[in-house]
Every structure is written in structure tokens, then in C-alpha cells.
Amino acid sequence: MMNAIKKRYFFMVVCGLVIGLCGDASAIEKGKRFLVDKVVARVNGVSILYSDTQIPRIAKEGGLYSLDECIIEEVFFQKAVERHLQPSAVDIERQIVAFKIQNNLSHLSDTEFEEQLKKSGITLKMYREQMGRIMAVESVRRAEVSEKIFVTSQEVEAYHKANPRFVKEGYWLHVAQCETEDAPEDTYRWQDLGWVDKCDLDASYDFVASMEVGSISKPVKNAQGYQVIKVIEKRMPRPKTLDERYVKIEKLLRDEKRTKYLEGVEKELLEKAHIVRL
């Protein structure tokens, strides 16, 4: 298994040094040398180079991985190789197509897409390689938590009771702008503001709270002239029901358990791996 992983790598340097090519024979004769790259860690015999920590990463929106993040990705990737969970080239291309669609880039050719990627310092080849590793790592994570993480209805109910949430007081409003204070009502051009929480209303509109449903306010002067408000519906504050919150709470608890469980998996993989920091 480890030999299969190592085939992905090649050494860019021998002993971290190469002969410096300075453009004249005298420099070569003097044996000038400069550092090109260096090994900063080994994970089960696989080298992580300094340059690996300087490559823009799509998982961090063009940011860099720390050495620890490189090591964690490597141990998970090795686990993916061991369990034959690497994505195929077709799988990776599907992810690229999905990314293009989600970001309205589906009209771009590979060349045009690569030009967009290069703005973040990433080539299409790098994108494919990094996407493959991300997908492999995520496959390991999913496999580890599959059927091991579940949330009971009792846990959801207990969280709901211990962490109540409330529907805020709010109003469904229509608003119309008019040029004069005495403009006839049939000239109003209403705009639907939808639901507006009471806490989001400007202090000058506090009067809305005392208005009846269906009523229209007196004209209120503003920078554009006058404004009138109509209350379509009112929503009074109340505790949210368990049914309203169930799906969100269940997801929250599952995500918390997943994070905690994967932290344990990560710790175990790191403890079992032979890691040498150089």
C-alpha cells in the first residue's frame, strides 16, 4: 500500500541542494549552490515538501495549508488509498462541472476556466489534483461516521427545552411613496416589504406597533416626499414549537457529534502514523 502511495511523489532535490546556474561558467566552476526545496516532514515515509505549504489551496479559497494541515490531509489520503476510496477521473470532472454550474461558469471552456483559476494562483491541473485529494479525504470521513452518528428524538427534545428560541414580533407591510401629504389613496403605488421584525424598524416608525391589521398610516415625511404604510398582517412574539425547530436541531446535534467523532478519528490516525518533522 505504501509503495502505491509513494509512486505519486518524486524528489525535486537531492540532499535539498542543486548546482546554481548563474549564466556563466565561472559560477559553475566555483560550485555555487542554492536551496530549491526541502523536506519538512515525512508521513509513513511519504515526504511533505516546504513548497507544499506554499501552494494556493482550493479548500481554503486560495489560502495556504499549514504544515499540520498538510500532515492531516496526508494521513487521511493514505487511509483513502488503503480503503480504495480515491475518486475516479470521471468523479473529479463531475465535481468540476457542478462547481461551474453553481458559480455560473458552465459556459467557460477548460482554457477559459483555467484563466479564472489562475487569478488565485491555481492551474487546472492543480485544481484536479487537489479536488481528487479533497474528495478522497471526505470519502474517508463519511465512511468513518456512516451509521455511527445518529441523533435520537429525546436528544432533540431535550435541546429544544434547554435552548428555547422565540418568534420575533413583526409586521407584514406594504409601503407607498407619495409626493404630497394630501395625495388621494387611489394614487398610491404600493410595494410589498414582506415581513419586517419590530426590532428592525426605525424609531420613527414605532407607531406601526399600534396600528390595526388593514389600516393605513398617516403620511410620514421623508427625503423623497411622503410615505404611507399599510399593515397587512401582524405576528406576535411566541416560543417556537418543537416541530418548527426539529430538523434544524437534529442537524445541529448531528454536526456536533460528527465533528467530535472525526476529531477522535484524526487523533487516532495521527497517533498510528509514523510522522517525522524535519
C-alpha positions in Angstrom: 0.0 0.0 0.0 2.7 2.5 1.0 4.6 1.8 -2.3 1.5 2.7 -4.2 1.3 6.0 -2.4 5.0 6.8 -2.9 4.6 6.5 -6.7 2.7 9.8 -6.6 5.8 11.6 -5.4 9.2 12.4 -6.8 12.1 14.2 -5.3 12.8 17.7 -6.7 16.1 17.9 -4.9 19.0 15.6 -3.9 20.0 16.5 -0.3 17.9 19.7 -0.8 20.6 21.3 -3.0 21.3 21.7 -6.7 24.1 23.4 -8.6 23.3 27.0 -9.2 23.1 28.0 -12.8 24.1 31.7 -12.9 24.7 32.2 -16.6 28.5 32.0 -16.7 31.0 29.1 -16.5 32.8 30.7 -13.6 29.8 30.3 -11.3 29.6 26.6 -12.1 33.4 26.1 -11.7 33.1 27.6 -8.2 30.4 25.1 -7.4 27.8 27.7 -6.3 24.6 26.0 -5.0 21.2 27.3 -3.8 18.3 25.7 -2.0 15.4 24.8 -4.2 13.1 22.9 -1.8 13.4 20.8 1.3 11.5 18.0 3.0 9.8 19.4 6.1 8.0 16.2 7.2 7.5 12.6 6.4 4.3 10.7 6.9 4.7 6.9 6.8 7.7 7.5 4.5 5.9 10.0 2.2 7.7 13.3 2.0 6.0 16.7 2.5 8.0 19.5 1.0 8.2 23.1 2.0 6.7 24.0 -1.3 3.5 22.0 -0.3 2.9 24.7 2.3 3.2 27.5 -0.3 0.7 26.2 -2.8 -2.7 28.0 -3.0 -5.4 25.6 -1.9 -9.0 25.5 -3.3 -10.1 24.1 0.1 -9.0 27.5 1.6 -10.2 29.7 -1.3 -6.6 30.3 -2.4 -5.1 30.3 1.1 -2.2 28.2 2.2 -2.1 25.0 4.3 -0.1 24.9 7.4 2.3 22.0 7.9 -0.2 20.5 10.3 -2.9 20.7 7.7 -0.7 19.1 5.1 0.1 16.2 7.5 -3.6 15.7 8.4 -4.6 15.6 4.8 -1.8 13.1 4.0 -2.8 10.7 6.8 -6.4 10.8 5.6 -5.4 10.4 2.0 -3.3 7.4 2.8 -6.3 5.9 4.5 -8.4 6.6 1.4 -5.8 4.7 -0.7 -5.7 1.8 1.7 -9.5 1.6 1.6 -9.7 2.2 -2.2 -11.8 5.3 -1.8 -10.0 7.6 -4.3 -12.3 9.2 -6.8 -12.0 8.4 -10.5 -11.2 10.9 -13.1 -14.8 10.9 -14.1 -15.8 11.7 -10.5 -13.5 14.7 -10.4 -14.8 16.0 -13.7 -18.3 15.8 -12.4 -17.3 17.9 -9.4 -15.7 20.5 -11.7 -18.9 20.6 -13.8 -21.0 21.0 -10.6 -18.7 23.8 -9.5 -19.1 25.6 -12.8 -22.9 25.4 -12.7 -23.1 26.6 -9.1 -20.9 29.6 -10.0 -22.5 30.4 -13.4 -19.3 29.3 -15.2 -20.7 26.4 -17.2 -20.2 28.4 -20.4 -16.4 28.5 -20.0 -14.1 26.2 -21.8 -11.3 24.5 -19.9 -8.9 27.1 -21.1 -11.2 30.0 -20.0 -11.9 28.2 -16.7 -8.2 27.9 -16.1 -7.7 31.6 -16.7 -10.2 32.2 -13.9 -8.4 29.8 -11.6 -5.0 31.4 -12.3 -6.3 34.6 -10.7 -6.0 32.7 -7.4 -2.6 31.1 -8.4 -4.2 27.7 -9.3 -3.9 25.9 -12.6 -6.5 23.4 -13.9 -4.1 20.5 -13.3 -3.6 21.7 -9.7 -7.4 22.1 -9.3 -8.0 18.5 -10.4 -5.2 17.1 -8.2 -6.4 19.0 -5.1 -10.1 18.2 -5.8 -9.1 14.5 -6.0 -7.4 14.6 -2.6 -10.3 16.5 -1.1 -12.8 14.0 -2.4 -10.7 11.1 -1.1 -10.4 12.6 2.3 -14.1 13.4 2.5 -14.9 9.8 1.5 -12.9 8.5 4.4 -14.7 10.9 6.8 -18.1 9.8 5.5 -17.1 6.1 5.8 -16.0 6.6 9.4 -19.2 8.3 10.5 -21.6 6.3 8.5 -24.1 4.5 10.7 -22.1 5.6 13.8 -23.6 9.0 14.2 -27.3 9.3 15.0 -29.5 11.7 17.0 -32.5 10.5 19.0 -35.8 12.3 19.3 -35.2 12.5 23.0 -31.9 14.4 22.4 -33.7 16.8 20.1 -36.5 17.5 22.6 -34.0 17.9 25.4 -32.0 20.5 23.4 -35.3 22.3 22.5 -36.3 22.6 26.1 -32.9 23.7 27.3 -32.4 26.2 24.5 -35.7 27.9 23.7 -36.0 30.2 20.7 -38.7 32.8 20.0 -40.6 34.1 17.0 -39.9 37.8 16.9 -42.7 40.3 16.8 -43.1 41.5 13.3 -45.3 43.0 10.6 -46.1 42.3 7.0 -46.0 45.7 5.5 -46.9 47.5 2.3 -45.4 50.9 1.7 -46.2 53.7 -0.8 -44.4 56.9 -1.7 -46.4 60.0 -2.5 -45.4 63.5 -3.5 -47.8 65.4 -1.3 -49.3 64.9 2.2 -52.8 65.0 0.9 -52.4 62.8 -2.1 -55.5 60.6 -2.7 -55.3 57.0 -1.7 -56.1 55.7 -5.2 -52.8 57.2 -6.4 -50.7 55.2 -4.0 -48.4 52.7 -5.7 -47.9 50.0 -3.1 -44.7 48.0 -2.7 -44.6 44.8 -0.7 -41.9 44.9 2.0 -42.8 41.4 3.3 -42.3 40.6 7.0 -40.3 43.1 9.0 -39.2 42.4 12.5 -40.2 45.1 15.1 -36.5 45.3 16.1 -35.5 46.2 12.6 -37.9 49.2 12.3 -36.5 52.7 12.5 -37.5 54.5 15.7 -39.6 57.0 13.6 -41.9 54.1 12.6 -42.6 52.8 16.2 -46.3 53.8 15.5 -46.6 50.7 13.4 -46.9 48.5 16.5 -50.1 50.2 17.5 -51.7 50.0 14.0 -54.5 47.6 13.3 -54.3 45.0 10.5 -55.5 46.5 7.3 -55.1 50.1 8.5 -53.1 52.8 6.6 -50.9 55.2 8.4 -50.9 59.0 8.0 -48.3 60.2 5.6 -44.8 60.4 7.0 -42.4 62.9 5.6 -39.1 61.6 4.3 -36.3 62.7 1.8 -38.4 61.7 -1.2 -41.6 63.4 -0.1 -44.1 61.4 1.9 -44.6 57.8 2.7 -47.6 55.8 3.9 -47.6 52.3 5.4 -50.3 49.6 5.4 -50.2 46.7 7.9 -51.2 43.5 6.1 -50.6 41.1 9.0 -49.1 41.1 12.4 -47.0 38.5 14.2 -46.8 38.5 17.9 -43.8 37.1 19.8 -44.0 33.5 21.0 -41.8 30.5 21.7 -41.0 28.4 18.6 -42.5 24.9 18.7 -40.5 21.7 18.6 -41.9 20.9 15.2 -40.7 24.2 13.8 -37.2 23.6 15.1 -36.8 19.8 14.9 -34.9 19.5 11.6 -32.5 22.3 12.4 -31.8 21.0 15.9 -31.3 17.4 14.6 -28.8 18.7 12.1 -27.0 20.8 14.7 -26.6 17.9 17.1 -25.5 15.5 14.3 -22.9 18.0 13.1 -21.6 18.4 16.7 -21.3 14.7 17.1 -19.7 14.3 13.6 -17.1 16.9 14.4 -16.3 15.4 17.8 -16.1 11.9 16.3 -13.9 12.9 13.4 -11.6 14.7 15.9 -11.1 11.3 17.5 -10.5 9.6 14.2 -8.0 12.2 13.2 -6.2 11.8 16.6 -6.1 8.0 16.2 -4.7 8.2 12.6 -2.0 10.7 13.7 -1.0 8.5 16.6 -0.7 5.4 14.4 1.2 7.2 11.6 4.9 7.4 11.6 5.5 11.2 11.4 8.9 12.9 11.3 9.1 16.6 11.3 12.4 17.9 9.8 
